[in-house]
Amino acid sequence: MARKVVITGLGATTPIGGDVPTMWKNALKGVSGAHTLEDDWVAKYELPVHFAARATTPATEVLSRVEAKRMDPSTQFAVVASREAWADAGITEVDHDRLAVAFATGIGGVWTLLDAWDTLREKGPRRVLPMTVPMLMPNGPAAAVSLDLGARAGAHTPVSACASGTEAVHMGLDLIRSGKADVVVCGGAEAAIHPMPIAAFASMQALSRRNDDPEHASRPYDLGRDGFVMGEGAGALVLEAEEHALARGARIYAELAGTSVTADAYHITAPDPQGLGATRALKAAMFDGRIQPEDVVHVNAHATSTPVGDKPEYAALKAALGKQLDNVAVSATKSQMGHLLGASGAVEAVLTVMAIYDRKAPVTINLEHQDPEIPLDVVTSARDLPSGSIAALSNSFGFGGHNAVIAVRSV
């Protein structure tokens, strides 16, 4: 029988809180993290989108100056979140050969890469910093977390666009179940609020253009939705084999009951309009976790607020949960913190675990006129979840047709 995997530590740095307690408090209140960008480069490059959701606590305020200088902002966020998760787990002794890391990103060190390119063009090759490659490489966050914690059982980097963070959790579960590790620190990090990604996402009509009202720009399921809001930050979870956690008397938030990964093989950016790949992912995660539709009481939806993306997810949830979907409290937390790209699944996994542990579903904001073609029971004010044994799902879907789902059960 497969080893049971539990969650014992949580960490996050996001646009609605620089740690998990603050983020969770604001997620229940319905705080928006989106604001107008004051950077000179917004006007310099005549960007069509003037706002984003920045992390409330700059990583440079948490890390030492020496540490921060040697890391891309995405890696900085990863280290901040993973240190919080590790401290939260309370692990004082560990076999480092049995400790692994699975830390994802969607884009990686874009600030380092493009700053180095500017330096090369303006000042020549001798001025490009020697640390440029380890700072820009996508595995930089995983490597930094592995070095920080002494994790020698592997440092893995799933890169699957906006499904990356959830795939890291999926990988963490597999590492423990397969016996390759007893403890895994998994998560995702992203720091892409930079003029080039903003211009690129805007060019493909993916970003909201509500420049005059940033706080109300992310509107999942609303008839007026017009795109997502760029966010940044990181989320981290400490996964443990249940016997390892019990042996040290750990506080257990929840069981990571099941996960799954599928691919649409449909289009490089558009989701399968029928949500077939997402349906398979949902059903597979539930099967993996021995979860029946009637066990599911909460879903943290991918729900990016794009006109095209929200409908296929509803179709998938309906196909996977059937009539039980009417009894499921659905939260679309990107409405508050924007879309953290490769970090979004990890942060939403943290929120899903907190929802199960605290028995509360976080808020979806800015839903004024719900799309009648998406008749979900959307949580618009914090809601209590049932007592007893319950389960929740968290969905992530990414460009390239990536689908990843985790299933969490109460303990």
C-alpha positions as CSV (number, residue, x, y, z in Angstrom):
1,M,0.0,0.0,0.0
2,A,1.3,3.5,-0.9
3,R,2.7,5.6,1.9
4,K,0.3,8.2,3.3
5,V,1.6,11.7,2.8
6,V,0.7,14.6,5.1
7,I,1.3,18.4,5.1
8,T,3.1,19.7,8.1
9,G,4.5,23.1,7.1
10,L,3.2,26.1,5.1
11,G,4.9,29.2,3.8
12,A,4.0,32.0,1.4
13,T,4.8,35.5,0.3
14,T,2.1,37.1,-1.9
15,P,0.3,40.2,-2.9
16,I,-2.1,39.9,0.0
17,G,0.4,38.9,2.7
18,G,4.1,38.3,3.3
19,D,3.4,35.2,5.4
20,V,0.7,32.5,5.7
21,P,-1.2,34.0,8.7
22,T,-1.5,37.4,7.0
23,M,-2.3,36.0,3.6
24,W,-5.0,33.7,5.1
25,K,-6.6,36.6,7.1
26,N,-6.8,38.7,4.0
27,A,-8.0,35.8,1.8
28,L,-11.0,35.5,4.2
29,K,-11.6,39.3,4.2
30,G,-11.4,39.6,0.4
31,V,-8.5,42.0,0.1
32,S,-7.2,43.0,-3.3
33,G,-3.5,43.0,-4.0
34,A,-3.7,44.8,-7.4
35,H,-2.4,48.4,-7.6
36,T,-1.2,50.9,-10.2
37,L,2.5,50.5,-11.0
38,E,4.6,53.6,-10.3
39,D,7.7,52.4,-12.1
40,D,9.2,54.7,-14.7
41,W,9.3,51.9,-17.3
42,V,5.5,51.8,-17.6
43,A,5.5,55.2,-19.3
44,K,9.0,54.7,-21.0
45,Y,7.7,51.6,-22.9
46,E,4.2,52.9,-23.3
47,L,2.8,49.7,-21.8
48,P,-0.9,49.2,-22.4
49,V,-1.4,47.7,-18.9
50,H,-0.3,50.0,-15.9
51,F,-1.0,47.7,-12.9
52,A,-0.2,44.4,-11.3
53,A,-0.3,42.7,-7.9
54,R,3.1,43.0,-6.3
55,A,4.2,41.0,-3.2
56,T,3.3,43.0,-0.1
57,T,6.7,42.3,1.5
58,P,9.8,42.7,-0.7
59,A,12.1,39.7,-0.3
60,T,15.0,42.1,0.2
61,E,13.4,43.1,3.5
62,V,13.5,39.5,4.8
63,L,16.8,38.2,3.4
64,S,20.2,39.6,4.2
65,R,21.7,42.0,1.6
66,V,24.4,39.5,0.8
67,E,21.9,36.7,0.2
68,A,19.5,38.8,-1.9
69,K,22.3,40.1,-4.1
70,R,23.1,36.6,-5.3
71,M,19.5,35.6,-6.2
72,D,17.0,36.6,-8.8
73,P,13.8,37.9,-7.3
74,S,12.1,34.6,-8.1
75,T,14.6,32.7,-6.1
76,Q,14.4,35.3,-3.3
77,F,10.7,34.6,-3.0
78,A,11.3,30.9,-3.0
79,V,13.7,31.0,-0.1
80,V,11.5,33.3,1.9
81,A,8.5,31.0,1.5
82,S,10.4,27.8,2.1
83,R,12.0,29.1,5.3
84,E,8.6,29.9,6.7
85,A,7.3,26.5,5.7
86,W,10.3,24.8,7.3
87,A,10.0,26.7,10.5
88,D,6.3,26.1,10.6
89,A,6.8,22.3,10.3
90,G,9.1,22.5,13.3
91,I,11.6,19.9,12.0
92,T,14.7,20.1,14.2
93,E,16.4,16.9,13.0
94,V,16.3,15.3,9.6
95,D,18.2,12.8,7.5
96,H,19.4,15.1,4.8
97,D,19.8,12.2,2.4
98,R,16.1,11.6,2.8
99,L,15.1,15.3,2.3
100,A,14.2,16.5,-1.2
101,V,13.1,19.7,-2.9
102,A,10.6,20.2,-5.8
103,F,10.3,23.9,-6.5
104,A,8.7,25.1,-9.7
105,T,8.6,28.3,-11.8
106,G,6.9,29.2,-15.0
107,I,9.3,31.7,-16.3
108,G,12.4,31.8,-14.1
109,G,14.9,34.5,-13.7
110,V,13.5,37.0,-16.2
111,W,14.8,40.0,-14.3
112,T,18.3,38.7,-14.2
113,L,18.3,37.6,-17.9
114,L,17.0,40.9,-19.3
115,D,19.1,43.1,-17.0
116,A,22.1,41.1,-18.2
117,W,21.1,41.6,-21.8
118,D,20.8,45.4,-21.2
119,T,24.2,45.4,-19.5
120,L,25.8,43.5,-22.4
121,R,24.4,45.9,-25.0
122,E,25.2,49.1,-23.1
123,K,28.5,48.3,-21.3
124,G,29.9,45.2,-23.0
125,P,30.6,41.6,-22.0
126,R,33.1,42.3,-19.2
127,R,30.3,44.0,-17.1
128,V,28.0,41.0,-17.2
129,L,28.0,39.6,-13.6
130,P,29.6,36.2,-13.1
131,M,26.5,35.0,-11.1
132,T,24.2,35.7,-14.0
133,V,23.7,32.1,-15.1
134,P,23.0,30.6,-11.7
135,M,20.6,33.5,-11.1
136,L,18.7,33.3,-14.3
137,M,18.4,29.5,-14.6
138,P,14.9,28.1,-13.9
139,N,16.2,25.7,-11.4
140,G,17.7,28.5,-9.4
141,P,14.8,28.5,-6.8
142,A,15.0,24.7,-6.3
143,A,18.8,24.8,-6.0
144,A,18.7,27.7,-3.5
145,V,16.1,26.0,-1.3
146,S,18.1,22.7,-1.5
147,L,21.3,24.5,-0.4
148,D,19.5,26.4,2.3
149,L,18.0,23.3,3.9
150,G,20.7,20.7,3.0
151,A,18.3,18.7,0.9
152,R,20.3,15.9,-0.8
153,A,17.6,13.5,-2.0
154,G,17.1,15.7,-5.1
155,A,16.3,19.2,-6.2
156,H,13.7,19.2,-8.9
157,T,12.2,21.9,-11.1
158,P,8.9,21.4,-12.8
159,V,8.4,24.0,-15.5
160,S,4.9,23.8,-17.0
161,A,3.6,27.4,-17.2
162,C,0.8,28.1,-14.8
163,A,0.5,24.5,-13.7
164,S,4.1,24.4,-12.5
165,G,3.5,24.9,-8.7
166,T,0.8,22.2,-8.6
167,E,3.1,19.9,-10.5
168,A,5.8,20.4,-7.9
169,V,3.3,19.2,-5.2
170,H,2.5,16.3,-7.4
171,M,6.2,15.5,-7.7
172,G,6.7,15.8,-3.9
173,L,3.9,13.2,-3.4
174,D,5.6,10.8,-5.8
175,L,9.0,11.2,-4.2
176,I,7.6,10.2,-0.8
177,R,5.4,7.4,-2.1
178,S,8.2,5.9,-4.1
179,G,10.4,5.8,-1.0
180,K,13.0,8.2,-2.5
181,A,12.4,10.7,0.3
182,D,10.7,11.0,3.7
183,V,10.3,14.8,3.6
184,V,9.9,17.1,0.6
185,V,9.8,20.9,0.5
186,C,7.7,21.7,-2.6
187,G,6.3,24.9,-4.0
188,G,6.6,27.5,-6.8
189,A,8.0,31.0,-7.2
190,E,7.6,33.7,-9.8
191,A,8.8,37.3,-10.2
192,A,7.8,38.5,-13.7
193,I,6.3,41.9,-13.1
194,H,8.7,43.3,-15.7
195,P,7.9,45.3,-18.8
196,M,8.6,42.5,-21.3
197,P,6.3,39.9,-19.9
198,I,3.6,42.5,-19.3
199,A,3.9,43.6,-22.9
200,A,3.9,40.0,-24.2
201,F,0.9,38.9,-22.2
202,A,-0.9,42.2,-23.1
203,S,-0.1,41.6,-26.8
204,M,-1.9,38.2,-26.7
205,Q,-5.0,39.8,-25.0
206,A,-4.5,37.9,-21.8
207,L,-4.3,40.8,-19.3
208,S,-7.1,42.9,-18.1
209,R,-7.0,46.5,-19.4
210,R,-8.8,48.1,-16.4
211,N,-6.1,50.7,-15.8
212,D,-8.5,53.0,-14.0
213,D,-9.6,50.4,-11.5
214,P,-6.9,47.8,-10.7
215,E,-8.5,46.5,-7.5
216,H,-11.5,45.3,-9.5
217,A,-9.7,44.1,-12.6
218,S,-9.5,40.4,-11.8
219,R,-13.1,39.2,-12.1
220,P,-13.4,35.4,-12.4
221,Y,-16.8,34.2,-13.6
222,D,-18.1,37.8,-14.1
223,L,-19.6,38.8,-17.4
224,G,-17.3,41.7,-17.5
225,R,-14.1,39.7,-17.1
226,D,-11.4,40.8,-19.6
227,G,-8.2,39.1,-18.6
228,F,-5.9,38.3,-15.6
229,V,-3.8,40.5,-13.4
230,M,-0.1,39.8,-13.2
231,G,1.0,38.7,-9.7
232,E,4.3,37.6,-8.0
233,G,5.5,35.7,-5.0
234,A,5.9,32.1,-3.8
235,G,4.2,29.4,-1.9
236,A,5.8,26.4,-0.1
237,L,4.6,23.2,1.6
238,V,6.4,20.7,3.7
239,L,5.3,17.2,2.8
240,E,6.1,14.2,5.0
241,A,5.5,10.5,5.1
242,E,2.8,10.1,7.8
243,E,5.0,7.7,9.8
244,H,7.8,10.3,9.8
245,A,5.5,13.1,11.0
246,L,3.9,11.0,13.7
247,A,7.3,9.8,15.0
248,R,8.3,13.3,15.8
249,G,4.9,14.4,17.1
250,A,4.3,16.9,14.2
251,R,1.2,19.1,13.9
252,I,-0.5,17.9,10.7
253,Y,-2.6,20.3,8.6
254,A,-4.1,17.8,6.2
255,E,-3.4,14.7,4.1
256,L,-2.2,15.2,0.6
257,A,-4.5,12.4,-0.6
258,G,-4.0,12.5,-4.4
259,T,-2.6,14.3,-7.3
260,S,-2.6,14.1,-11.1
261,V,-1.1,15.6,-14.2
262,T,-2.6,15.4,-17.8
263,A,-2.1,17.2,-21.1
264,D,-4.7,18.5,-23.5
265,A,-2.6,18.1,-26.6
266,Y,-5.0,20.6,-28.1
267,H,-3.4,24.1,-28.5
268,I,-0.3,25.9,-27.3
269,T,-2.3,28.5,-25.3
270,A,-6.0,27.8,-25.5
271,P,-7.6,25.2,-23.3
272,D,-9.6,22.4,-24.7
273,P,-13.0,24.1,-24.9
274,Q,-14.7,21.0,-23.5
275,G,-12.3,20.7,-20.6
276,L,-11.5,17.1,-21.4
277,G,-7.9,17.2,-20.2
278,A,-8.9,19.0,-17.0
279,T,-11.7,16.4,-16.5
280,R,-9.3,13.6,-16.7
281,A,-7.0,15.4,-14.2
282,L,-9.8,15.9,-11.7
283,K,-11.0,12.3,-11.9
284,A,-7.5,11.0,-11.7
285,A,-6.6,13.0,-8.6
286,M,-9.8,11.9,-6.9
287,F,-9.1,8.3,-7.9
288,D,-5.5,8.5,-6.7
289,G,-6.7,9.9,-3.3
290,R,-9.7,7.4,-3.0
291,I,-12.0,10.4,-2.9
292,Q,-15.6,10.2,-4.0
293,P,-17.5,13.2,-5.5
294,E,-19.6,13.5,-2.3
295,D,-16.5,13.9,-0.2
296,V,-15.5,17.1,-2.0
297,V,-16.9,20.3,-0.3
298,H,-14.4,22.9,-1.7
299,V,-12.5,23.8,-4.8
300,N,-9.8,26.4,-5.2
301,A,-10.3,27.0,-8.9
302,H,-7.7,28.0,-11.5
303,A,-10.2,30.8,-12.6
304,T,-7.9,33.3,-14.2
305,S,-10.6,35.8,-15.2
306,T,-10.1,35.3,-18.9
307,P,-13.1,35.2,-21.2
308,V,-12.0,31.8,-22.7
309,G,-10.4,30.1,-19.7
310,D,-13.2,30.0,-17.0
311,K,-15.8,28.1,-19.0
312,P,-13.8,24.9,-19.7
313,E,-12.9,24.6,-16.0
314,Y,-16.6,24.7,-15.1
315,A,-17.3,22.0,-17.7
316,A,-14.5,19.8,-16.2
317,L,-15.8,20.3,-12.7
318,K,-19.3,19.4,-13.7
319,A,-18.1,16.3,-15.5
320,A,-15.9,15.2,-12.6
321,L,-18.3,16.0,-9.7
322,G,-21.7,15.7,-11.2
323,K,-24.6,16.7,-9.0
324,Q,-22.2,17.2,-6.0
325,L,-20.9,20.3,-7.7
326,D,-24.1,22.1,-6.5
327,N,-22.8,21.5,-2.9
328,V,-19.2,22.6,-3.5
329,A,-18.0,26.0,-2.3
330,V,-15.8,27.4,-5.1
331,S,-13.2,30.0,-4.4
332,A,-11.3,31.9,-7.2
333,T,-8.5,33.5,-5.2
334,K,-6.7,35.0,-8.2
335,S,-9.5,37.6,-7.9
336,Q,-7.6,38.9,-4.9
337,M,-3.9,38.3,-5.6
338,G,-3.7,38.1,-9.3
339,H,-2.1,35.3,-11.3
340,L,1.2,34.3,-9.9
341,L,2.0,32.2,-13.0
342,G,4.3,29.3,-12.0
343,A,3.8,30.1,-8.3
344,S,0.0,30.2,-8.4
345,G,-0.6,26.5,-7.9
346,A,1.7,26.4,-4.9
347,V,0.1,29.4,-3.3
348,E,-3.4,28.0,-4.0
349,A,-2.3,24.7,-2.6
350,V,-1.5,26.5,0.7
351,L,-4.9,28.2,0.6
352,T,-6.6,24.9,0.0
353,V,-4.8,23.3,2.9
354,M,-5.8,26.2,5.2
355,A,-9.4,25.9,4.0
356,I,-9.5,22.3,5.1
357,Y,-7.6,22.9,8.3
358,D,-9.5,26.0,9.3
359,R,-12.8,24.8,7.9
360,K,-13.4,28.0,5.9
361,A,-13.5,28.8,2.2
362,P,-11.7,32.0,1.1
363,V,-13.4,34.8,-0.8
364,T,-13.9,35.5,-4.5
365,I,-14.1,39.3,-5.0
366,N,-15.3,41.4,-7.9
367,L,-18.1,39.0,-8.9
368,E,-21.0,41.4,-9.7
369,H,-22.8,39.7,-12.6
370,Q,-22.1,36.0,-12.7
371,D,-21.8,34.5,-16.1
372,P,-25.0,32.3,-16.5
373,E,-23.0,29.8,-18.4
374,I,-20.8,29.2,-15.3
375,P,-23.4,28.4,-12.5
376,L,-21.0,27.6,-9.7
377,D,-21.6,28.2,-6.1
378,V,-19.0,30.9,-5.8
379,V,-17.8,32.0,-2.3
380,T,-18.3,35.8,-2.2
381,S,-18.0,36.1,1.6
382,A,-16.0,33.8,3.9
383,R,-17.9,30.5,4.4
384,D,-17.7,27.7,7.0
385,L,-17.0,24.3,5.6
386,P,-18.7,21.2,7.1
387,S,-17.4,19.2,10.0
388,G,-16.3,15.6,9.8
389,S,-14.1,14.1,7.0
390,I,-14.0,16.4,4.1
391,A,-11.9,16.9,0.9
392,A,-11.0,19.8,-1.4
393,L,-9.4,20.1,-4.8
394,S,-7.1,22.7,-6.3
395,N,-6.8,23.1,-10.0
396,S,-4.0,24.5,-12.2
397,F,-3.9,24.8,-16.0
398,G,-1.0,26.1,-18.1
399,F,-0.1,27.2,-21.6
400,G,1.0,24.1,-23.5
401,G,-2.1,22.2,-22.4
402,H,-0.8,21.3,-18.9
403,N,-3.4,20.2,-16.3
404,A,-2.5,19.5,-12.7
405,V,-4.8,18.8,-9.7
406,I,-4.3,18.1,-6.1
407,A,-6.8,16.5,-3.7
408,V,-6.5,17.3,0.1
409,R,-8.3,15.5,2.8
410,S,-8.9,16.5,6.4
411,V,-7.3,14.5,9.3
